[in-house]
């Protein structure tokens, strides 16, 4: 494809950015990068009543964290600005007037009460989804039913109005979707949507079409919730004389709950204990909070790897991709039509695979600040060895501290089941002997420690199961963990002996 590819991510600052929105940004980003195009960030803040302070900044920080940086738009500038719709207010009116003048839109003066009455009448007539359309508009107060003079009088005296699109009767509106193929809607099933409001702001529908045209957007890649609005957008392109320059559409499948029933929401995350937003969020106005993937311990690279696979697949067995590999492999034709179930365990797996792929030195560099924050002050070399031993067993950096706390401090509790099952007077005597042998050991490494313990087992006619579980619990408090001889080597002779002595004193039989 040519470098005339121009795509946009156009979120509304009405709250934190859902991972569905991040995935939309990701697919736009990948499509632009794959085809040498431009990825634009536009903020669609026409609905000022739903504007939430801090939301725009949150959106930008989320995209930055995920590595999805736009090259044009809010904060970057460009030749097609401004890139906030609230700053483009004066642009839209002329196009609303053009639609009025061409007979494709009209003024509507109905009050909220009159609209409610109309809907109630239609429900009583057996219409479960009342619409302001070609039939109902005939009974309402608008420039289609009022004399021209009265319409002008109302406008002159400043009566509140909206401008509605005038939907045609009995027309099939068709367009080709890059994911779904040809899609058709009957115009009789569509209502006369408001395209311009009494506060002088356009609605999403008009602003979206005008901005996409003026910004020379070549492909509109967005969520499937916008599919029912697309016939209106197709008609707006036609009515404004831009049909031949209309962008191609691609409507992405929903991200579904883990059980597949319905769209994934914050409530599902709260209920099931996982985040659905990229970063932690707090609404300063009402105190509403939400947890984020970043703060949960996810790295950005596996986060976008996981998101890419929620609705797309490369057609191969490969699952682990770097960002550049995603760019190289991305193809819109491989996006599924059906919704993708979110699986938090799979998301954790992606993070685990990425964490395991990091060098021990890099991983230690990431872990050291967290250790310091938790009150531990261990040398980088020691932490690097912890990473080498333990990284196969963790999903997140914090797991090193939570599940591998024994690397950084003496166990506070011990596995009671092992103590009940394995610890008795004779085993205590054997470990007292082992402690004395360890004290005299001149070379402290995993091999030497193993030789001593094997010799003891043979000498006392014991099994490994009699000694090793107890030895592990002495040092780690738990049965889970890396090879115990390597753990003992890393802890060092002094620390190992001290932990053995502490355990024996606490559990004297």
C-alpha positions in Angstrom: 0.0 0.0 0.0 1.1 3.6 -0.5 2.3 6.0 2.1 -1.0 7.8 1.7 -2.3 5.5 4.4 -3.6 7.7 7.2 -5.4 6.1 10.2 -6.6 7.6 13.4 -7.4 6.6 17.0 -10.1 8.9 18.2 -11.2 8.2 21.8 -13.5 10.3 23.9 -12.2 11.6 27.2 -15.2 10.3 29.2 -13.2 8.0 31.6 -10.3 5.6 31.6 -9.3 3.9 28.4 -10.6 0.3 28.2 -8.3 -2.4 26.8 -10.8 -2.6 23.9 -9.8 0.9 23.1 -6.1 0.1 23.4 -6.6 -2.8 21.0 -8.2 -0.5 18.5 -5.3 1.9 18.8 -2.9 -1.1 18.4 -4.5 -2.3 15.2 -4.5 1.2 13.8 -0.8 1.6 14.8 0.2 -1.8 13.3 -1.7 -1.1 10.1 0.0 2.3 9.7 3.4 0.9 10.5 3.1 -2.1 8.2 2.1 0.1 5.3 4.4 3.1 5.9 1.4 5.3 6.9 0.6 7.8 9.6 -1.0 7.0 12.9 -3.0 10.0 14.3 -4.4 10.7 17.7 -7.6 12.7 17.7 -9.6 13.5 20.9 -13.4 13.4 20.2 -14.7 15.6 23.0 -17.9 16.9 21.4 -20.1 15.6 24.2 -19.0 18.1 26.9 -21.6 16.8 29.4 -19.7 13.5 29.6 -16.2 15.0 29.7 -14.1 13.7 32.7 -11.1 15.8 33.8 -7.8 13.8 33.6 -9.2 11.3 31.0 -7.4 12.8 28.1 -4.1 12.7 29.9 -4.8 9.1 31.0 -5.4 8.1 27.3 -2.1 9.6 26.2 -0.1 8.1 29.1 -1.7 4.7 28.4 -0.7 4.8 24.7 2.8 5.9 25.7 3.2 3.1 28.2 2.0 0.5 25.6 4.5 1.9 23.0 1.8 3.1 20.6 3.1 6.6 19.9 1.3 8.6 17.3 3.3 10.8 14.9 0.5 13.3 14.3 -2.3 14.7 16.5 -2.8 15.9 20.1 0.6 16.8 21.6 2.4 16.2 18.3 0.8 18.7 16.0 0.5 18.3 12.2 -0.9 19.9 9.1 -4.5 19.0 9.8 -5.1 20.4 13.3 -6.5 21.2 15.7 -6.8 17.6 16.8 -9.3 18.1 19.6 -12.9 18.4 18.3 -13.8 21.0 20.9 -11.2 23.2 19.3 -12.7 22.6 15.8 -16.2 23.8 16.8 -16.4 26.5 14.1 -15.5 24.0 11.3 -18.6 21.9 11.7 -21.4 24.5 11.4 -20.8 25.1 7.7 -21.2 21.5 6.9 -24.4 21.2 9.0 -25.7 24.3 7.0 -24.7 22.6 3.7 -26.8 19.6 4.6 -29.8 21.9 5.5 -29.4 23.8 2.2 -29.3 20.6 0.2 -32.4 19.2 1.9 -30.5 16.3 3.6 -31.0 17.7 7.1 -33.5 19.8 8.9 -34.1 21.9 12.1 -36.0 20.2 14.9 -37.4 22.3 17.8 -39.0 19.5 19.9 -38.6 19.9 23.6 -37.5 16.9 25.7 -41.1 16.5 27.0 -42.5 16.4 23.4 -39.9 13.8 22.5 -40.9 11.7 25.5 -44.6 12.0 24.5 -43.8 10.9 21.0 -41.9 7.8 22.2 -44.7 6.9 24.6 -47.3 7.2 21.9 -45.3 4.9 19.7 -44.8 2.3 22.4 -48.6 2.2 23.0 -48.9 1.6 19.3 -46.8 -1.5 19.7 -43.4 -0.2 18.6 -40.9 -1.3 21.2 -38.1 0.9 19.8 -39.6 4.3 19.0 -37.6 6.4 16.5 -37.6 9.9 15.2 -37.8 8.9 11.5 -39.5 9.6 8.2 -42.9 8.7 9.7 -42.7 10.2 13.2 -41.1 13.4 12.0 -44.3 14.3 10.2 -46.0 14.8 13.6 -43.2 16.8 15.3 -42.0 20.4 15.4 -39.4 20.7 12.7 -38.6 22.6 9.5 -40.1 19.7 7.5 -43.5 20.3 9.1 -43.5 24.0 10.1 -44.0 26.7 7.5 -40.7 28.3 6.4 -41.6 31.6 8.0 -42.3 30.0 11.4 -39.0 28.1 11.2 -37.2 31.4 10.5 -39.0 33.2 13.4 -37.9 30.4 15.8 -34.3 30.6 14.6 -34.3 34.4 14.8 -35.6 34.6 18.4 -33.1 31.9 19.5 -35.4 28.9 20.1 -33.4 25.8 21.0 -33.0 23.4 18.1 -31.0 20.5 16.9 -30.2 19.6 13.3 -31.2 16.1 12.3 -30.2 14.1 9.2 -33.1 13.4 6.9 -33.0 9.7 6.3 -34.2 8.5 2.9 -37.2 6.2 2.5 -36.8 2.6 1.3 -33.2 2.7 0.4 -30.5 0.0 0.8 -27.3 1.5 2.2 -24.4 -0.8 1.4 -20.7 -0.6 2.1 -17.8 -3.0 2.1 -16.1 -3.7 5.4 -12.5 -5.0 5.3 -13.3 -7.6 8.0 -17.0 -8.4 7.4 -17.3 -8.1 3.6 -20.4 -6.4 2.2 -22.8 -5.0 4.8 -26.3 -3.7 4.0 -28.8 -1.7 6.0 -32.4 -0.6 5.1 -32.9 3.1 5.5 -36.4 2.6 6.9 -34.8 0.9 9.9 -32.6 4.0 10.6 -33.6 7.1 12.6 -33.0 10.7 11.9 -30.0 11.1 14.1 -29.1 14.4 15.6 -25.9 15.7 13.9 -25.7 19.2 15.4 -26.8 20.3 18.9 -28.2 23.4 20.3 -25.0 24.2 22.1 -23.3 24.7 18.7 -21.4 21.4 18.9 -21.7 18.6 16.4 -22.6 15.1 17.5 -20.1 12.3 17.0 -21.6 11.4 13.6 -21.1 14.7 11.8 -17.8 15.6 13.5 -16.4 12.2 12.8 -17.1 12.3 9.1 -16.0 15.9 8.6 -12.7 15.3 10.5 -11.9 12.1 8.8 -12.4 13.8 5.4 -10.5 17.0 6.3 -7.7 14.9 7.8 -7.5 12.7 4.7 -8.1 9.5 6.7 -7.8 6.6 4.4 -9.0 3.7 6.7 -11.4 3.9 9.6 -10.5 1.0 12.0 -12.9 1.0 15.0 -15.0 -1.2 17.3 -18.0 -3.0 16.0 -20.3 -0.9 18.2 -20.0 1.7 15.5 -21.2 -0.7 12.8 -24.9 0.4 13.1 -23.9 4.0 12.7 -21.9 3.4 9.6 -24.8 3.7 7.1 -25.4 7.2 8.4 -21.7 8.0 7.9 -21.9 6.6 4.4 -24.9 8.8 3.6 -23.1 11.9 5.1 -20.1 11.3 2.8 -22.5 11.1 -0.1 -24.6 14.1 0.9 -21.5 16.3 1.5 -20.2 15.3 -2.0 -17.3 13.2 -0.7 -18.4 9.7 -1.7 -15.4 9.0 -4.0 -13.0 10.0 -1.2 -14.7 7.9 1.5 -12.3 5.9 3.7 -12.4 2.2 3.9 -14.1 0.8 7.0 -13.0 -2.1 9.3 -15.1 -2.9 12.3 -13.3 -4.9 15.0 -14.9 -7.7 17.1 -15.8 -7.2 20.7 -13.5 -8.3 23.6 -15.8 -10.6 25.5 -16.1 -11.8 29.1 -14.1 -15.0 29.9 -17.4 -17.0 29.6 -18.1 -15.5 26.2 -21.4 -13.9 27.3 -21.2 -10.2 26.5 -18.7 -7.4 26.3 -15.9 -7.3 28.9 -16.5 -4.5 31.4 -15.0 -3.0 34.5 -17.6 -4.8 36.5 -16.4 -8.1 35.2 -12.8 -7.2 36.1 -13.8 -6.2 39.6 -15.9 -9.4 40.0 -13.2 -11.8 38.7 -10.2 -10.0 40.1 -8.3 -8.7 37.0 -7.8 -5.3 35.4 -9.5 -4.1 32.2 -7.6 -0.9 31.9 -3.9 -0.3 31.0 -3.0 1.9 34.0 -4.5 2.5 37.4 -7.2 5.2 37.3 -8.8 7.5 39.8 -11.5 9.9 39.0 -10.7 13.0 41.1 -14.4 14.2 41.0 -16.2 11.1 42.3 -13.4 9.0 43.7 -14.1 6.1 41.2 -11.0 3.9 40.9 -9.9 1.1 38.6 -6.8 -1.1 38.6 -4.4 -1.3 35.6 -2.3 -3.9 33.9 0.9 -1.9 34.5 0.4 -1.7 38.2 -0.5 -5.4 38.3 3.0 -6.1 37.0 2.6 -6.4 33.2 5.3 -5.3 30.9 4.0 -3.3 27.9 5.5 -5.7 25.3 3.5 -8.8 26.4 0.5 -6.6 27.1 0.2 -5.6 23.4 1.2 -9.1 22.3 -1.8 -10.4 24.3 -4.1 -7.7 22.9 -3.1 -8.4 19.3 -4.3 -12.0 19.7 -7.7 -10.9 21.0 -9.3 -10.9 17.6 -6.4 -11.5 15.2 -4.1 -14.4 14.5 -1.0 -14.6 12.1 -2.1 -17.9 10.5 0.9 -19.7 12.1 1.6 -21.5 15.4 3.7 -18.5 16.6 2.3 -16.8 19.7 5.2 -14.7 21.1 5.8 -11.6 19.0 7.9 -8.5 19.5 6.3 -5.3 18.4 8.3 -5.3 15.1 7.2 -8.9 14.5 3.6 -7.9 15.0 4.1 -5.0 12.5 5.6 -7.4 10.0 2.9 -10.0 10.4 -0.2 -7.8 10.8 -2.9 -8.2 8.1 -6.4 -6.9 8.6 -7.8 -9.8 6.6 -6.8 -12.1 9.5 -9.0 -10.2 12.1 -11.9 -12.4 13.1 -15.6 -11.3 12.7 -16.6 -12.9 16.0 -15.8 -11.7 19.5 -12.7 -12.7 21.3 -12.9 -14.1 24.9 -10.6 -12.4 27.4 -8.5 -15.0 29.3 -6.5 -13.5 32.2 -4.5 -16.7 32.7 -3.4 -16.4 29.1 -2.5 -12.8 29.6 -0.4 -13.8 32.6 1.3 -16.5 30.4 2.3 -13.9 27.9 3.9 -11.8 30.7 5.6 -14.9 32.0 7.1 -15.8 28.6 8.4 -12.2 28.2 9.8 -12.1 31.7 11.6 -15.4 31.1 13.1 -14.1 27.9 14.9 -11.2 29.6 18.5 -11.6 30.6 19.2 -12.1 34.3 21.0 -8.7 34.3 18.1 -6.9 32.7 15.6 -8.6 35.0 17.7 -7.7 38.1 17.7 -4.1 37.0 13.9 -4.1 36.8 13.6 -5.9 40.2 16.0 -3.8 42.3 13.8 -0.7 42.6 10.9 -2.9 43.7 13.1 -4.6 46.3 14.3 -1.3 47.6 10.7 -0.1 47.9 9.9 -3.2 49.9 12.7 -2.5 52.3 15.3 -4.9 51.0 18.8 -3.8 50.1 20.7 -6.6 48.3 23.6 -6.3 45.9 22.8 -6.4 42.2 24.9 -9.5 41.7 22.9 -11.4 44.3 19.6 -10.2 42.8 20.8 -11.3 39.4 21.4 -14.8 40.8 17.9 -14.8 42.3 16.5 -14.0 38.9 18.5 -16.8 37.3 17.2 -19.3 39.8 13.6 -18.2 40.1 12.5 -16.5 36.9 11.0 -19.8 35.5 8.5 -19.8 38.4 7.0 -16.3 38.3 4.5 -14.3 36.2 5.3 -10.9 37.5 8.3 -9.0 39.0 6.5 -8.8 42.3 6.3 -12.6 42.5 10.0 -12.6 43.2 9.2 -10.7 46.4 5.9 -12.4 47.3 6.7 -16.0 46.4 10.4 -15.8 46.7 10.6 -13.7 49.8 12.9 -16.3 51.4 15.7 -15.1 49.1 15.6 -11.7 50.9 14.6 -12.6 54.4 14.3 -15.5 56.8 11.0 -17.3 56.6 8.4 -16.0 59.0 6.2 -19.2 58.8 7.0 -22.8 58.0 4.9 -25.5 56.2 3.1 -27.0 59.1 2.1 -30.1 57.1 5.8 -31.1 56.5 6.7 -30.4 60.1 3.9 -32.7 61.4 4.7 -35.4 58.9 8.5 -35.4 58.8 9.8 -33.7 62.0 10.6 -35.8 65.1 13.3 -36.4 67.6 15.4 -38.6 65.4 15.2 -36.2 62.4 16.1 -33.4 64.7 19.3 -35.3 65.8 20.2 -35.9 62.2 19.9 -32.2 61.3 21.9 -31.3 64.4 24.7 -33.5 63.0 24.2 -32.1 59.5 24.5 -28.6 61.0 27.9 -29.5 62.6 29.1 -31.0 59.3 28.1 -27.9 57.4 30.0 -25.7 59.9 33.2 -27.6 59.1 32.7 -27.5 55.3 35.4 -25.4 53.8 33.9 -25.1 50.3 30.3 -23.8 50.1 28.6 -24.6 46.8 25.7 -26.6 45.5 27.8 -29.6 44.6 29.5 -29.8 48.0 26.2 -29.4 49.9 24.7 -32.2 47.8 27.6 -34.5 48.5 27.3 -33.9 52.3 23.6 -34.6 52.3 23.8 -37.7 50.1 26.5 -39.1 52.4 24.3 -38.5 55.4 21.4 -40.2 53.8 23.4 -43.3 52.9 25.1 -43.4 56.3 21.8 -43.2 58.2 20.0 -45.5 55.7 17.4 -42.8 54.9 15.6 -41.7 51.8 15.8 -38.3 50.1 12.2 -37.8 51.1 13.1 -37.9 54.7 15.6 -35.1 54.5 15.2 -32.8 51.5 11.6 -31.6 52.2 12.6 -30.6 55.8 15.8 -29.0 54.6 13.8 -26.9 52.0 11.3 -25.9 54.6 14.1 -24.8 57.0 15.5 -22.5 54.4 12.4 -21.4 52.4 9.4 -22.0 54.7 7.7 -23.8 51.8 8.1 -26.8 49.6 7.9 -24.9 46.3 11.0 -23.4 44.8 14.2 -24.0 42.7 16.7 -26.8 43.4 17.4 -26.5 47.1 21.2 -27.1 46.9 21.5 -24.0 44.6 19.3 -22.0 47.0 21.6 -22.9 49.9 24.6 -21.9 47.8 23.1 -18.6 46.9 22.0 -17.8 50.5 25.5 -18.5 51.6 26.9 -20.6 54.4 26.3 -18.2 57.3 22.7 -17.5 56.3 21.9 -21.2 55.7 23.3 -22.3 59.1 21.5 -19.5 60.9 18.2 -20.5 59.3 18.8 -24.2 60.2 19.6 -23.2 63.8 16.5 -21.0 64.0 14.2 -23.7 62.7 15.6 -26.4 65.1 15.2 -24.1 68.1 11.6 -23.2 67.1 10.6 -26.8 66.6 12.5 -28.7 69.2 10.9 -32.1 69.5 
